[in-house]
Amino acid sequence: MTQTSDSESVHGGLCGVAGRLPGEVLAPGLDGYAEAAATVFATGTPDLVVRPPDAAGVAAAVRYATAAGLAVTVRSGGHSMAGLSTHTDGMVIDLRNLCGVEVLDRADRRVRVGGGATWGAVSAALTPYGLGLTAGDTREVGVGGLTLGGGIGWMVRRYGLAIDNLAAAELVTADGELIRADAGRNEDLFWALRGGGGNFGVVTSFEFTAQPVTTVHFGMIGFQLGDQPGELTELVAGWRDLTRAADENLTTSLALLPPMPGRPAGQPTAVLQCCYAGSDGDAAEAALRPFRALAPVTADTVRAMPYADVLVASPDLPPGARMEVRNALVPALDDATVGAIADLYADGSMVELRGLSGAASRVAPDATAFAHRDAEALVVAGAMLPPGAPPQLADAPLARWSRVAALSRGAYVNFLGTATSADVERVYPPATYRRLADVKRRYDPGNVFRRTHNVRPARG
């Protein structure tokens, strides 16, 4: 059993822990523990789940964990596909109480967001000010996890990644110290926080420069593909060519849905999701018109709406079901890559292509820890596994994923399905990883925050 620094067992000494730590403290057997230990993609069994009320409470929890030799897992929204928002032991620090959203300076569009806030809460709070932040896909996704991994959202081509709008962060380091990182203080840490994942501490608040955004044009266009050879590759290549030439206000993704038993006739087999970051209806129509001509349209829900309405509720997976996921950042959707994607689709994999470039590509690759600025698209492939199914069931639909990966330049840390050392090496080019490891050595030499997409401390 894990021992505390004064030789009390964590479980047996819970009353003492609760007395020393502010906020809610939960251990196995207590009411609420099971819910607190579970996340969207994983069911954990940590020794403790702590829900601090504020940054000082986070610092107290980290100091306790460090003294007790407990590895720390940080939960923001709990949407890690690799299950890294919980764990089988150690301490989970749940940031749900650090969820405030504050406009610090309306003229400069500077806003402060708590590390446990969700993107739905952020968009709702900023809407009355005519502001928004490029964010995740759903309301429940946490600001902390998405931002630290880079943050690919629905305005990525217009305003870049979430980290490209990050001005400062406050975090608790492994020694329990609350510090600030920005362009003038702890600059090396600030560089690492922008894309390096949750390796360096517990971020209690972020300061962003928000975008002036009110109405956008958002929705989906469904296409019906026939069974003629080449239709899929023509669709993907056409989407690629249009995206390269598109107005940067327009961000799109193309989802390819393989045939499934019981699917009603006429349902789309490919879905274009799109967000035009502007209120000009004529401009949005002009930008989308060529996309609507890619294939026969079976559904079209694109309409003007408040930006806050872009974020939808997270879909509910059947109990026990999960997705086996792979992702790759490709420098170019050339013919070889398009062919590899078509083969994946033919094997039964769901595939999504997210268009990048634009503002995200104009940031230097070494300016932040998100180094793959030249990526033309993010390719995500997945297979749904029913409850109780072994991971091997995904082998057939994902069998040819290695061909896509071989044509890629790296991976997006936020969409990793697993977090092995090999996975992390794919995310960060060697020079980026070495720099991250050096920052890790200085701020977390004991690797307290190893329950993440982990970068290990550099030696020496």
HELIX and SHEET records of a PDB file:
HELIX    1   1 LEU A   14  ARG A   20  1                                   7    
HELIX    2   2 TYR A   33  ALA A   37  1                                   5    
HELIX    3   3 ALA A   55  ALA A   68  1                                  14    
HELIX    4   4 TRP A  119  LEU A  126  1                                   8    
HELIX    5   5 THR A  127  TYR A  129  5                                   3    
HELIX    6   6 VAL A  143  LEU A  148  1                                   6    
HELIX    7   7 VAL A  156  TYR A  159  1                                   4    
HELIX    8   8 ALA A  162  ASN A  165  5                                   4    
HELIX    9   9 GLU A  187  LEU A  193  1                                   7    
HELIX   10  10 GLU A  231  ALA A  245  1                                  15    
HELIX   11  11 GLY A  281  ARG A  292  1                                  12    
HELIX   12  12 TYR A  307  VAL A  310  5                                   4    
HELIX   13  13 ASP A  335  ALA A  346  1                                  12    
HELIX   14  14 GLY A  358  ARG A  362  5                                   5    
HELIX   15  15 PRO A  391  ALA A  394  5                                   4    
HELIX   16  16 TRP A  401  ALA A  406  1                                   6    
HELIX   17  17 VAL A  413  PHE A  415  5                                   3    
HELIX   18  18 SER A  421  VAL A  427  1                                   7    
HELIX   19  19 PRO A  430  TYR A  443  1                                  14    
SHEET    1   A 4 GLU A  24  LEU A  26  0                                        
SHEET    2   A 4 LEU A  48  ARG A  51 -1                                        
SHEET    3   A 4 MET A  91  ASP A  94  1                                        
SHEET    4   A 4 VAL A  72  ARG A  75  1                                        
SHEET    1   B 5 VAL A 101  ASP A 105  0                                        
SHEET    2   B 5 ARG A 110  GLY A 114 -1                                        
SHEET    3   B 5 VAL A 202  THR A 209 -1                                        
SHEET    4   B 5 LEU A 166  VAL A 172 -1                                        
SHEET    5   B 5 LEU A 178  ASP A 182 -1                                        
SHEET    1   C 2 LEU A 131  GLY A 132  0                                        
SHEET    2   C 2 GLN A 211  PRO A 212 -1                                        
SHEET    1   D 7 VAL A 297  ASP A 300  0                                        
SHEET    2   D 7 THR A 215  PHE A 223 -1                                        
SHEET    3   D 7 ALA A 270  TYR A 276 -1                                        
SHEET    4   D 7 LEU A 250  LEU A 256 -1                                        
SHEET    5   D 7 MET A 350  GLY A 355 -1                                        
SHEET    6   D 7 ALA A 377  LEU A 385 -1                                        
SHEET    7   D 7 ARG A 322  VAL A 330 -1                                        
SHEET    1   E 3 VAL A 297  ASP A 300  0                                        
SHEET    2   E 3 THR A 215  PHE A 223 -1                                        
SHEET    3   E 3 ARG A 303  PRO A 306 -1                                        
END                                                                             
